[in-house]
Every structure is written in structure tokens, then in C-alpha cells.
């Protein structure tokens, strides 16, 4: 069992211990060998999975992730392509200003509030972090509009740290197939960190998101297309013959219409 870091040192170690205890109490339905096999198959399918949010540097990644709350990656990409062409640093974002920023992102839900946050986080990066995106979760979550999930995505995608940012897909899969049950994203995160073999941890986040987005979908999981159908312990799965285990064609990031 790995040492699971749940919250910043400032937060109560008591609540950390409680979260870990709870995560362990809701046991995974899979043996260590089964978990290993699940991620081995994901790794064959997608040896180099990647996130689908477009960005050109750590700053634009922070902005893209902050804009993606309750929005699709494709919708965010459509707006940020033009935005990042003119504002790919905190200074340029401030020079652009909140009003013009709103124009670029007005197709994204909650854009007014998100524009405010992007301007505020650009200011804070300049004043507190020398215009660089910080590399620790504790520092990242001090930025306006950046929560634990956003910080984990940035740590993983920008700085190569193995983290699990529990989004709606990961939360659903972890509970649906009882890989790492938990009542909250934090519980699922702690549980996944404790069951996923170290060797697979870095890519696990993207494998699970992509599996949830394209196969183990919310309304109707496409079990006949699933490479872990034989291992899956979801009582309502519609197929238990695994799909052929082959490497998938390179990811194509969907473009919003
Ligand atoms: S078999 Fe079905 S429910 Fe199980 S992981 Fe695959 S798609 Fe999801």
C-alpha cells in the first residue's frame, strides 16, 4: 500500500486519516492481479494516452483546465485556439483584459465568472510566482478558480507528476465497476492511488477518462467494445467477452461544431 497524500500539510491530518480509512473500508472488488491486468490492457490499447485539452505551455494549460469546468474539452478547445494565439502568458492575458477575454470564451458556460478568474489568476501568477506556474498542489490551489482537480491535471500534464484528477468519468467508472469505490472525488482519488500499480499510475488518469468518455459511457456503457469486459464486475454489464486487445489509432481530439 503506497503512502497516500491527500491534502496540504495545513489541512487536518485527522481528516486525511479518516478519508484513507473510509477509502480502504470500501474495498475494491478486484485482486491486485486483476487491477494489474486491467491497466496492462489499457496500456496496450493506448501506450501514450494524452489529455484532449489543447495548450501551448503550463500557463495555457491552467487556463484551459479552469475553463473546462462543466464544459466539454472540444468546446474549450474551440474557444482557446484563437485566445492562446493572442494571450499565452499571464502578462498578455492581463493586457487583453476581462472584456475582450469574455468575447473569446463566450461560447463556454459560466464564461463571465471564468473570465474573472483567469484575469485574477494571471495577476497572482505575476505578483506571487514570478509569472511561472507553480509546481506544487499547495501553491496551485491558491490561484483563483483552481481547485484540487485542476491542480492535479496541471501537475500531471504540465509537470509529469503521477496524480489522479477525479472527473465525472473517473468517478463513475471507479464506483460503477467497483474498482475504487468512494462517496466523493477525494475518496475515489485516495482509493485509486492505493490500488493502481506504480508502473501504471502516471497514465492511469488519462486511460480512465478516455475509457469513460468513449466506452464505459454514462448512459449506456458499450461493453461489447470493452477490453476489460471479462474482468469487469459491474452487475449490469451487457457483455463479458473482451474486445480484441489491439493498439488504437492515434487519438484525434474532437472539434466542437
Ligand atoms: S464491461 Fe461495460 S461496464 Fe464494464 S468497464 Fe467495460 S464498458 Fe464499463
py3Dmol code that shows the C-alpha trace and the ligand (Angstrom):
import py3Dmol

protein = """\
ATOM      1  CA  UNK A   1       0.000   0.000   0.000  1.00  0.00           C
ATOM      2  CA  UNK A   2       1.516   3.314  -1.057  1.00  0.00           C
ATOM      3  CA  UNK A   3       1.722   6.334   1.144  1.00  0.00           C
ATOM      4  CA  UNK A   4      -1.321   8.346   0.088  1.00  0.00           C
ATOM      5  CA  UNK A   5      -1.014  12.124   0.284  1.00  0.00           C
ATOM      6  CA  UNK A   6      -4.482  13.568   0.426  1.00  0.00           C
ATOM      7  CA  UNK A   7      -4.333  17.203   1.393  1.00  0.00           C
ATOM      8  CA  UNK A   8      -1.917  20.017   2.048  1.00  0.00           C
ATOM      9  CA  UNK A   9       0.035  19.853   5.288  1.00  0.00           C
ATOM     10  CA  UNK A  10      -2.079  22.768   6.509  1.00  0.00           C
ATOM     11  CA  UNK A  11      -5.183  20.647   6.409  1.00  0.00           C
ATOM     12  CA  UNK A  12      -6.103  18.364   9.195  1.00  0.00           C
ATOM     13  CA  UNK A  13      -4.188  15.109   9.307  1.00  0.00           C
ATOM     14  CA  UNK A  14      -7.186  13.744  11.183  1.00  0.00           C
ATOM     15  CA  UNK A  15      -9.430  14.229   8.153  1.00  0.00           C
ATOM     16  CA  UNK A  16      -6.714  12.689   5.925  1.00  0.00           C
ATOM     17  CA  UNK A  17      -6.665   9.586   8.065  1.00  0.00           C
ATOM     18  CA  UNK A  18     -10.460   9.404   8.053  1.00  0.00           C
ATOM     19  CA  UNK A  19     -10.578   9.660   4.266  1.00  0.00           C
ATOM     20  CA  UNK A  20      -7.956   6.954   3.832  1.00  0.00           C
ATOM     21  CA  UNK A  21      -9.750   4.693   6.350  1.00  0.00           C
ATOM     22  CA  UNK A  22     -13.040   5.157   4.512  1.00  0.00           C
ATOM     23  CA  UNK A  23     -11.451   4.547   1.118  1.00  0.00           C
ATOM     24  CA  UNK A  24      -9.930   1.326   2.425  1.00  0.00           C
ATOM     25  CA  UNK A  25     -13.188   0.266   4.030  1.00  0.00           C
ATOM     26  CA  UNK A  26     -14.966   0.449   0.667  1.00  0.00           C
ATOM     27  CA  UNK A  27     -12.794  -2.225  -0.822  1.00  0.00           C
ATOM     28  CA  UNK A  28     -12.025  -2.626  -4.476  1.00  0.00           C
ATOM     29  CA  UNK A  29     -13.805  -5.628  -5.972  1.00  0.00           C
ATOM     30  CA  UNK A  30     -10.576  -6.616  -7.752  1.00  0.00           C
ATOM     31  CA  UNK A  31      -7.491  -8.515  -6.695  1.00  0.00           C
ATOM     32  CA  UNK A  32      -4.101  -6.880  -7.235  1.00  0.00           C
ATOM     33  CA  UNK A  33      -3.532  -9.226 -10.191  1.00  0.00           C
ATOM     34  CA  UNK A  34      -6.839  -8.181 -11.759  1.00  0.00           C
ATOM     35  CA  UNK A  35      -6.060  -4.474 -11.364  1.00  0.00           C
ATOM     36  CA  UNK A  36      -2.654  -5.084 -12.929  1.00  0.00           C
ATOM     37  CA  UNK A  37      -4.325  -6.835 -15.868  1.00  0.00           C
ATOM     38  CA  UNK A  38      -6.886  -4.043 -16.346  1.00  0.00           C
ATOM     39  CA  UNK A  39      -4.167  -1.417 -16.655  1.00  0.00           C
ATOM     40  CA  UNK A  40      -1.920  -3.681 -18.733  1.00  0.00           C
ATOM     41  CA  UNK A  41      -4.718  -3.891 -21.287  1.00  0.00           C
ATOM     42  CA  UNK A  42      -5.316  -0.124 -21.226  1.00  0.00           C
ATOM     43  CA  UNK A  43      -1.585   0.350 -21.806  1.00  0.00           C
ATOM     44  CA  UNK A  44      -1.664  -1.915 -24.868  1.00  0.00           C
ATOM     45  CA  UNK A  45      -4.654  -0.006 -26.272  1.00  0.00           C
ATOM     46  CA  UNK A  46      -3.160   3.416 -25.701  1.00  0.00           C
ATOM     47  CA  UNK A  47       0.582   3.288 -24.964  1.00  0.00           C
ATOM     48  CA  UNK A  48       0.807   7.091 -24.829  1.00  0.00           C
ATOM     49  CA  UNK A  49      -2.571   8.495 -23.853  1.00  0.00           C
ATOM     50  CA  UNK A  50      -2.887  12.248 -23.689  1.00  0.00           C
ATOM     51  CA  UNK A  51      -5.320  14.788 -22.437  1.00  0.00           C
ATOM     52  CA  UNK A  52      -7.574  16.381 -25.006  1.00  0.00           C
ATOM     53  CA  UNK A  53      -7.369  19.976 -23.766  1.00  0.00           C
ATOM     54  CA  UNK A  54      -5.206  21.994 -26.136  1.00  0.00           C
ATOM     55  CA  UNK A  55      -2.484  24.162 -24.612  1.00  0.00           C
ATOM     56  CA  UNK A  56       0.913  25.518 -25.568  1.00  0.00           C
ATOM     57  CA  UNK A  57       2.578  25.889 -22.157  1.00  0.00           C
ATOM     58  CA  UNK A  58       1.787  25.354 -18.434  1.00  0.00           C
ATOM     59  CA  UNK A  59       0.014  28.726 -18.219  1.00  0.00           C
ATOM     60  CA  UNK A  60      -2.385  27.992 -21.070  1.00  0.00           C
ATOM     61  CA  UNK A  61      -2.991  24.544 -19.562  1.00  0.00           C
ATOM     62  CA  UNK A  62      -4.048  26.128 -16.258  1.00  0.00           C
ATOM     63  CA  UNK A  63      -6.373  28.465 -18.160  1.00  0.00           C
ATOM     64  CA  UNK A  64      -7.812  25.651 -20.303  1.00  0.00           C
ATOM     65  CA  UNK A  65      -8.488  23.428 -17.285  1.00  0.00           C
ATOM     66  CA  UNK A  66     -10.059  26.313 -15.381  1.00  0.00           C
ATOM     67  CA  UNK A  67     -12.324  26.994 -18.374  1.00  0.00           C
ATOM     68  CA  UNK A  68     -13.284  23.334 -18.713  1.00  0.00           C
ATOM     69  CA  UNK A  69     -15.423  23.071 -15.569  1.00  0.00           C
ATOM     70  CA  UNK A  70     -18.874  21.943 -16.680  1.00  0.00           C
ATOM     71  CA  UNK A  71     -17.823  22.214 -20.336  1.00  0.00           C
ATOM     72  CA  UNK A  72     -16.534  19.742 -22.918  1.00  0.00           C
ATOM     73  CA  UNK A  73     -12.862  19.688 -23.897  1.00  0.00           C
ATOM     74  CA  UNK A  74     -13.920  20.126 -27.524  1.00  0.00           C
ATOM     75  CA  UNK A  75     -15.905  23.263 -26.656  1.00  0.00           C
ATOM     76  CA  UNK A  76     -12.985  24.703 -24.684  1.00  0.00           C
ATOM     77  CA  UNK A  77     -10.516  23.924 -27.489  1.00  0.00           C
ATOM     78  CA  UNK A  78     -12.685  25.728 -29.996  1.00  0.00           C
ATOM     79  CA  UNK A  79     -12.554  28.912 -27.929  1.00  0.00           C
ATOM     80  CA  UNK A  80      -8.956  28.741 -26.741  1.00  0.00           C
ATOM     81  CA  UNK A  81      -7.342  28.226 -30.145  1.00  0.00           C
ATOM     82  CA  UNK A  82      -7.886  31.888 -31.016  1.00  0.00           C
ATOM     83  CA  UNK A  83      -7.393  33.057 -27.416  1.00  0.00           C
ATOM     84  CA  UNK A  84      -3.998  31.408 -26.939  1.00  0.00           C
ATOM     85  CA  UNK A  85      -2.802  32.814 -30.266  1.00  0.00           C
ATOM     86  CA  UNK A  86      -3.003  36.280 -28.701  1.00  0.00           C
ATOM     87  CA  UNK A  87      -2.604  35.554 -24.971  1.00  0.00           C
ATOM     88  CA  UNK A  88      -0.289  32.711 -23.974  1.00  0.00           C
ATOM     89  CA  UNK A  89       1.323  34.370 -20.926  1.00  0.00           C
ATOM     90  CA  UNK A  90      -0.105  35.983 -17.786  1.00  0.00           C
ATOM     91  CA  UNK A  91       1.107  39.390 -18.995  1.00  0.00           C
ATOM     92  CA  UNK A  92      -0.598  39.082 -22.367  1.00  0.00           C
ATOM     93  CA  UNK A  93      -3.788  37.861 -20.692  1.00  0.00           C
ATOM     94  CA  UNK A  94      -3.824  40.941 -18.444  1.00  0.00           C
ATOM     95  CA  UNK A  95      -3.130  43.192 -21.425  1.00  0.00           C
ATOM     96  CA  UNK A  96      -6.087  41.596 -23.225  1.00  0.00           C
ATOM     97  CA  UNK A  97      -8.364  42.448 -20.324  1.00  0.00           C
ATOM     98  CA  UNK A  98     -11.520  40.870 -18.938  1.00  0.00           C
ATOM     99  CA  UNK A  99     -13.933  42.259 -21.507  1.00  0.00           C
ATOM    100  CA  UNK A 100     -12.031  41.043 -24.573  1.00  0.00           C
ATOM    101  CA  UNK A 101     -11.335  37.745 -22.841  1.00  0.00           C
ATOM    102  CA  UNK A 102     -15.083  37.287 -22.410  1.00  0.00           C
ATOM    103  CA  UNK A 103     -15.518  37.693 -26.166  1.00  0.00           C
ATOM    104  CA  UNK A 104     -13.114  34.818 -26.825  1.00  0.00           C
ATOM    105  CA  UNK A 105     -14.740  32.433 -24.367  1.00  0.00           C
ATOM    106  CA  UNK A 106     -18.410  33.369 -24.506  1.00  0.00           C
ATOM    107  CA  UNK A 107     -19.331  30.010 -26.039  1.00  0.00           C
ATOM    108  CA  UNK A 108     -18.225  28.325 -22.792  1.00  0.00           C
ATOM    109  CA  UNK A 109     -20.653  28.007 -19.883  1.00  0.00           C
ATOM    110  CA  UNK A 110     -20.170  30.371 -16.913  1.00  0.00           C
ATOM    111  CA  UNK A 111     -17.802  32.445 -19.074  1.00  0.00           C
ATOM    112  CA  UNK A 112     -18.192  35.685 -17.128  1.00  0.00           C
ATOM    113  CA  UNK A 113     -17.083  34.117 -13.875  1.00  0.00           C
ATOM    114  CA  UNK A 114     -14.360  32.131 -15.605  1.00  0.00           C
ATOM    115  CA  UNK A 115     -13.009  35.290 -17.297  1.00  0.00           C
ATOM    116  CA  UNK A 116     -12.792  36.963 -13.890  1.00  0.00           C
ATOM    117  CA  UNK A 117     -10.857  34.013 -12.506  1.00  0.00           C
ATOM    118  CA  UNK A 118      -8.460  33.857 -15.467  1.00  0.00           C
ATOM    119  CA  UNK A 119      -7.616  37.549 -15.081  1.00  0.00           C
ATOM    120  CA  UNK A 120      -7.224  37.152 -11.308  1.00  0.00           C
ATOM    121  CA  UNK A 121      -5.045  34.070 -11.603  1.00  0.00           C
ATOM    122  CA  UNK A 122      -2.868  35.811 -14.218  1.00  0.00           C
ATOM    123  CA  UNK A 123      -2.365  38.693 -11.779  1.00  0.00           C
ATOM    124  CA  UNK A 124      -1.478  36.324  -8.953  1.00  0.00           C
ATOM    125  CA  UNK A 125       0.986  34.397 -11.110  1.00  0.00           C
ATOM    126  CA  UNK A 126       2.781  37.668 -11.884  1.00  0.00           C
ATOM    127  CA  UNK A 127       2.790  39.054  -8.355  1.00  0.00           C
ATOM    128  CA  UNK A 128       3.350  35.864  -6.319  1.00  0.00           C
ATOM    129  CA  UNK A 129       5.064  33.379  -8.620  1.00  0.00           C
ATOM    130  CA  UNK A 130       7.289  35.396 -10.975  1.00  0.00           C
ATOM    131  CA  UNK A 131       4.894  34.670 -13.875  1.00  0.00           C
ATOM    132  CA  UNK A 132       5.635  30.930 -13.626  1.00  0.00           C
ATOM    133  CA  UNK A 133       3.041  28.272 -12.936  1.00  0.00           C
ATOM    134  CA  UNK A 134       3.946  26.739  -9.546  1.00  0.00           C
ATOM    135  CA  UNK A 135       4.772  23.040  -9.340  1.00  0.00           C
ATOM    136  CA  UNK A 136       3.087  22.066  -6.087  1.00  0.00           C
ATOM    137  CA  UNK A 137      -0.566  21.345  -5.383  1.00  0.00           C
ATOM    138  CA  UNK A 138      -0.498  23.565  -2.308  1.00  0.00           C
ATOM    139  CA  UNK A 139       0.579  26.567  -4.396  1.00  0.00           C
ATOM    140  CA  UNK A 140      -1.626  25.783  -7.391  1.00  0.00           C
ATOM    141  CA  UNK A 141      -4.831  25.742  -5.332  1.00  0.00           C
ATOM    142  CA  UNK A 142      -4.117  29.303  -4.151  1.00  0.00           C
ATOM    143  CA  UNK A 143      -4.827  30.502  -7.708  1.00  0.00           C
ATOM    144  CA  UNK A 144      -8.370  31.811  -8.275  1.00  0.00           C
ATOM    145  CA  UNK A 145     -10.576  29.207  -9.944  1.00  0.00           C
ATOM    146  CA  UNK A 146      -8.073  26.393  -9.372  1.00  0.00           C
ATOM    147  CA  UNK A 147      -9.238  23.527  -7.169  1.00  0.00           C
ATOM    148  CA  UNK A 148      -7.691  20.193  -6.327  1.00  0.00           C
ATOM    149  CA  UNK A 149      -8.862  18.581  -9.574  1.00  0.00           C
ATOM    150  CA  UNK A 150      -7.431  21.351 -11.760  1.00  0.00           C
ATOM    151  CA  UNK A 151      -4.185  21.282  -9.780  1.00  0.00           C
ATOM    152  CA  UNK A 152      -3.872  17.518 -10.298  1.00  0.00           C
ATOM    153  CA  UNK A 153      -4.417  17.847 -14.055  1.00  0.00           C
ATOM    154  CA  UNK A 154      -1.726  20.546 -14.246  1.00  0.00           C
ATOM    155  CA  UNK A 155       0.731  18.553 -12.116  1.00  0.00           C
ATOM    156  CA  UNK A 156       0.246  15.545 -14.354  1.00  0.00           C
ATOM    157  CA  UNK A 157       0.071  17.113 -17.817  1.00  0.00           C
ATOM    158  CA  UNK A 158       2.483  20.025 -17.386  1.00  0.00           C
ATOM    159  CA  UNK A 159       4.979  18.595 -14.909  1.00  0.00           C
ATOM    160  CA  UNK A 160       4.759  14.822 -15.352  1.00  0.00           C
ATOM    161  CA  UNK A 161       3.729  14.056 -11.784  1.00  0.00           C
ATOM    162  CA  UNK A 162       1.591  10.928 -11.299  1.00  0.00           C
ATOM    163  CA  UNK A 163      -1.714  12.228  -9.962  1.00  0.00           C
ATOM    164  CA  UNK A 164      -5.342  11.246 -10.427  1.00  0.00           C
ATOM    165  CA  UNK A 165      -7.706  14.140 -11.122  1.00  0.00           C
ATOM    166  CA  UNK A 166     -11.106  12.609 -10.487  1.00  0.00           C
ATOM    167  CA  UNK A 167     -13.543  13.957 -13.045  1.00  0.00           C
ATOM    168  CA  UNK A 168     -17.048  12.759 -13.781  1.00  0.00           C
ATOM    169  CA  UNK A 169     -15.807   9.822 -15.913  1.00  0.00           C
ATOM    170  CA  UNK A 170     -13.298   8.546 -13.379  1.00  0.00           C
ATOM    171  CA  UNK A 171     -15.769   8.930 -10.516  1.00  0.00           C
ATOM    172  CA  UNK A 172     -18.380   6.955 -12.451  1.00  0.00           C
ATOM    173  CA  UNK A 173     -16.078   4.106 -13.505  1.00  0.00           C
ATOM    174  CA  UNK A 174     -14.449   3.748 -10.084  1.00  0.00           C
ATOM    175  CA  UNK A 175     -17.874   3.276  -8.494  1.00  0.00           C
ATOM    176  CA  UNK A 176     -19.714   1.517 -11.330  1.00  0.00           C
ATOM    177  CA  UNK A 177     -17.237  -1.321 -11.730  1.00  0.00           C
ATOM    178  CA  UNK A 178     -16.144  -1.096  -8.063  1.00  0.00           C
ATOM    179  CA  UNK A 179     -12.523  -0.569  -8.976  1.00  0.00           C
ATOM    180  CA  UNK A 180     -12.102   2.081  -6.266  1.00  0.00           C
ATOM    181  CA  UNK A 181     -15.437   2.928  -4.690  1.00  0.00           C
ATOM    182  CA  UNK A 182     -15.823   6.220  -2.865  1.00  0.00           C
ATOM    183  CA  UNK A 183     -18.530   8.713  -1.990  1.00  0.00           C
ATOM    184  CA  UNK A 184     -16.569  11.804  -3.004  1.00  0.00           C
ATOM    185  CA  UNK A 185     -13.890  12.598  -5.613  1.00  0.00           C
ATOM    186  CA  UNK A 186     -11.312  12.813  -2.804  1.00  0.00           C
ATOM    187  CA  UNK A 187     -12.218   9.337  -1.564  1.00  0.00           C
ATOM    188  CA  UNK A 188     -12.038   7.903  -5.089  1.00  0.00           C
ATOM    189  CA  UNK A 189      -8.693   9.645  -5.657  1.00  0.00           C
ATOM    190  CA  UNK A 190      -7.234   8.178  -2.473  1.00  0.00           C
ATOM    191  CA  UNK A 191      -8.595   4.753  -3.282  1.00  0.00           C
ATOM    192  CA  UNK A 192      -7.291   4.740  -6.864  1.00  0.00           C
ATOM    193  CA  UNK A 193      -3.857   5.849  -5.671  1.00  0.00           C
ATOM    194  CA  UNK A 194      -3.841   2.899  -3.305  1.00  0.00           C
ATOM    195  CA  UNK A 195      -4.846   0.207  -5.833  1.00  0.00           C
ATOM    196  CA  UNK A 196      -3.197   1.229  -9.124  1.00  0.00           C
ATOM    197  CA  UNK A 197       0.245  -0.313  -9.592  1.00  0.00           C
ATOM    198  CA  UNK A 198       3.018   2.280  -9.518  1.00  0.00           C
ATOM    199  CA  UNK A 199       4.117   1.490 -13.065  1.00  0.00           C
ATOM    200  CA  UNK A 200       0.706   2.455 -14.434  1.00  0.00           C
ATOM    201  CA  UNK A 201      -0.005   5.432 -12.197  1.00  0.00           C
ATOM    202  CA  UNK A 202       1.262   8.172 -14.496  1.00  0.00           C
ATOM    203  CA  UNK A 203      -1.055   7.310 -17.401  1.00  0.00           C
ATOM    204  CA  UNK A 204      -3.953   5.902 -15.324  1.00  0.00           C
ATOM    205  CA  UNK A 205      -5.729   9.248 -15.205  1.00  0.00           C
ATOM    206  CA  UNK A 206      -5.999   9.515 -18.993  1.00  0.00           C
ATOM    207  CA  UNK A 207      -6.729   5.827 -19.548  1.00  0.00           C
ATOM    208  CA  UNK A 208      -9.699   6.012 -17.202  1.00  0.00           C
ATOM    209  CA  UNK A 209     -11.018   9.294 -18.639  1.00  0.00           C
ATOM    210  CA  UNK A 210     -10.768   8.020 -22.211  1.00  0.00           C
ATOM    211  CA  UNK A 211     -12.335   4.684 -21.257  1.00  0.00           C
ATOM    212  CA  UNK A 212     -15.226   6.566 -19.656  1.00  0.00           C
ATOM    213  CA  UNK A 213     -15.600   9.053 -22.482  1.00  0.00           C
ATOM    214  CA  UNK A 214     -15.585   6.571 -25.364  1.00  0.00           C
ATOM    215  CA  UNK A 215     -16.544   3.127 -24.000  1.00  0.00           C
ATOM    216  CA  UNK A 216     -17.838   2.968 -20.436  1.00  0.00           C
ATOM    217  CA  UNK A 217     -20.240   5.838 -21.123  1.00  0.00           C
ATOM    218  CA  UNK A 218     -22.612   7.281 -18.559  1.00  0.00           C
ATOM    219  CA  UNK A 219     -25.975   6.304 -20.026  1.00  0.00           C
ATOM    220  CA  UNK A 220     -25.142   3.098 -21.834  1.00  0.00           C
ATOM    221  CA  UNK A 221     -21.716   1.555 -21.453  1.00  0.00           C
ATOM    222  CA  UNK A 222     -20.582  -0.052 -24.712  1.00  0.00           C
ATOM    223  CA  UNK A 223     -19.495  -3.308 -23.116  1.00  0.00           C
ATOM    224  CA  UNK A 224     -19.125  -5.103 -26.441  1.00  0.00           C
ATOM    225  CA  UNK A 225     -16.293  -2.645 -27.273  1.00  0.00           C
ATOM    226  CA  UNK A 226     -14.602  -3.025 -23.903  1.00  0.00           C
ATOM    227  CA  UNK A 227     -11.212  -4.710 -23.496  1.00  0.00           C
ATOM    228  CA  UNK A 228     -11.845  -5.489 -19.830  1.00  0.00           C
ATOM    229  CA  UNK A 229     -15.372  -6.897 -20.257  1.00  0.00           C
ATOM    230  CA  UNK A 230     -14.336 -10.296 -18.875  1.00  0.00           C
ATOM    231  CA  UNK A 231     -12.766  -8.760 -15.763  1.00  0.00           C
ATOM    232  CA  UNK A 232     -15.408  -6.093 -15.131  1.00  0.00           C
ATOM    233  CA  UNK A 233     -17.591  -6.661 -12.057  1.00  0.00           C
ATOM    234  CA  UNK A 234     -20.433  -4.302 -12.978  1.00  0.00           C
ATOM    235  CA  UNK A 235     -23.547  -6.411 -12.376  1.00  0.00           C
ATOM    236  CA  UNK A 236     -25.365  -4.832 -15.337  1.00  0.00           C
ATOM    237  CA  UNK A 237     -22.641  -5.156 -17.964  1.00  0.00           C
ATOM    238  CA  UNK A 238     -24.079  -6.289 -21.280  1.00  0.00           C
ATOM    239  CA  UNK A 239     -21.169  -8.433 -22.449  1.00  0.00           C
ATOM    240  CA  UNK A 240     -18.406 -10.454 -20.823  1.00  0.00           C
ATOM    241  CA  UNK A 241     -16.272 -11.210 -23.855  1.00  0.00           C
ATOM    242  CA  UNK A 242     -13.429  -8.699 -24.083  1.00  0.00           C
ATOM    243  CA  UNK A 243     -12.954  -6.705 -27.276  1.00  0.00           C
ATOM    244  CA  UNK A 244      -9.774  -7.547 -29.228  1.00  0.00           C
ATOM    245  CA  UNK A 245      -6.732  -6.117 -27.495  1.00  0.00           C
ATOM    246  CA  UNK A 246      -5.045  -4.031 -30.149  1.00  0.00           C
ATOM    247  CA  UNK A 247      -3.390  -0.626 -30.149  1.00  0.00           C
ATOM    248  CA  UNK A 248      -5.925   2.018 -31.109  1.00  0.00           C
ATOM    249  CA  UNK A 249      -5.273   4.570 -33.872  1.00  0.00           C
ATOM    250  CA  UNK A 250      -3.742   7.851 -32.660  1.00  0.00           C
ATOM    251  CA  UNK A 251      -6.139   9.991 -30.661  1.00  0.00           C
ATOM    252  CA  UNK A 252      -7.999  12.586 -32.644  1.00  0.00           C
ATOM    253  CA  UNK A 253      -9.141  15.461 -30.487  1.00  0.00           C
ATOM    254  CA  UNK A 254     -12.791  16.099 -31.300  1.00  0.00           C
ATOM    255  CA  UNK A 255     -13.658  19.548 -32.620  1.00  0.00           C
ATOM    256  CA  UNK A 256     -16.837  21.165 -31.403  1.00  0.00           C
ATOM    257  CA  UNK A 257     -19.259  22.109 -34.137  1.00  0.00           C
TER     258      UNK A 257
END
"""
ligand_1 = """\
8
LIG
S -17.710 -4.154 -19.384
Fe -19.115 -2.435 -19.636
S -19.465 -1.631 -17.577
Fe -17.623 -2.914 -17.508
S -15.917 -1.489 -17.817
Fe -16.458 -2.327 -19.793
S -17.889 -0.840 -20.658
Fe -17.787 -0.449 -18.444
"""
view = py3Dmol.view(width=600, height=400)
view.addModel(protein, "pdb")
view.setStyle({"model": 0}, {"cartoon": {"style": "trace"}})
view.addModel(ligand_1, "xyz")
view.setStyle({"model": 1}, {"stick": {}})
view.zoomTo()
view.show()
